[in-house]
Amino acid sequence: MLVNPAGVELAERSEDELIGSSIADTYLSEERHLLADRLEKLKAEGSFRFERKFVRKNGEVIPVEVSLSALRGRYYQAIIRDISQRKRREALLAGENRVLEMVAKGDPLADILDTLCLLVEEQSSGVLGLYLINGS
């Protein structure tokens, strides 16, 4: 495997660590079986795009979009893009829609606030605690 500086940053591994390693090292162990299927699909179609979970050196798992292309016979190119921000925005929008639906249906305020708190908690990395305190 050859890699550019952006790939080094994404994987959080040195170029020396990545060169000659397998792309399977960036897969969750329970998803490694998908790699063979994807290579077969690539051979059949020449190129395709998909999303997957990418494992960094420190064990952090991030969502990525992968564009695979076949190059000159037995070589393949993978363009891997971190889509963490996009996934957070999608989840936030879905959560906002959930809250708006609850308001429109006239759900109890306590249920709406619970849902809102969960939404904030899910979207706030590094937050130790979130409190909504009744002032009365």
Backbone hydrogen bonds, N-H to C=O, Kabsch-Sander energy under -0.5 kcal/mol:
donor,donor_aa,acceptor,acceptor_aa,energy
7,G,4,N,-0.5
8,V,4,N,-1.8
9,E,5,P,-2.2
10,L,6,A,-2.5
11,A,7,G,-2.4
12,E,8,V,-1.4
13,R,8,V,-1.3
18,L,14,S,-1.8
19,I,15,E,-2.8
20,G,1,M,-1.1
21,S,18,L,-2.2
25,D,22,S,-1.8
26,T,23,I,-2.0
27,Y,24,A,-1.7
31,E,28,L,-2.1
32,R,28,L,-0.6
32,R,29,S,-0.9
34,L,31,E,-1.8
35,L,32,R,-1.3
36,A,32,R,-0.6
37,D,33,H,-1.0
38,R,34,L,-2.4
39,L,35,L,-2.3
40,E,36,A,-2.0
41,K,37,D,-2.2
42,L,38,R,-2.4
43,K,39,L,-2.3
44,A,40,E,-1.9
45,E,41,K,-2.8
46,G,42,L,-2.9
48,F,68,L,-1.8
50,F,66,V,-2.2
52,R,64,V,-2.3
54,F,62,I,-3.1
55,V,26,T,-2.6
56,R,54,F,-0.6
56,R,60,E,-3.0
57,K,11,A,-2.1
59,G,56,R,-2.0
62,I,54,F,-2.4
62,I,60,E,-0.5
64,V,52,R,-2.8
65,E,81,R,-2.5
66,V,50,F,-3.5
67,S,79,I,-2.4
68,L,48,F,-2.9
68,L,66,V,-0.6
69,S,77,Q,-2.2
70,A,46,G,-2.6
71,L,75,Y,-3.5
74,R,72,R,-1.1
75,Y,71,L,-1.4
77,Q,69,S,-3.0
79,I,67,S,-2.4
79,I,77,Q,-0.5
80,I,78,A,-0.7
81,R,65,E,-2.6
81,R,79,I,-0.5
83,I,63,P,-2.4
87,K,83,I,-2.6
88,R,84,S,-2.4
89,R,85,Q,-2.5
90,E,86,R,-2.6
91,A,87,K,-2.4
92,L,88,R,-2.5
93,L,89,R,-2.6
94,A,90,E,-2.3
95,G,91,A,-2.3
96,E,92,L,-2.7
97,N,93,L,-2.4
98,R,94,A,-2.0
99,V,95,G,-2.3
100,L,96,E,-2.6
101,E,97,N,-2.4
102,M,98,R,-2.0
103,V,99,V,-2.4
104,A,100,L,-2.7
105,K,101,E,-2.2
106,G,102,M,-0.8
106,G,103,V,-0.9
107,D,102,M,-2.6
111,D,108,P,-0.5
112,I,108,P,-2.0
113,L,109,L,-2.8
114,D,110,A,-2.2
115,T,111,D,-2.4
116,L,112,I,-2.6
117,C,113,L,-2.7
118,L,114,D,-2.3
119,L,115,T,-2.2
120,V,116,L,-2.4
121,E,117,C,-2.6
122,E,118,L,-2.7
123,Q,119,L,-1.6
124,S,120,V,-0.8
124,S,121,E,-0.7
125,S,123,Q,-0.8
127,V,124,S,-1.0
133,I,131,Y,-0.5
135,G,133,I,-0.5
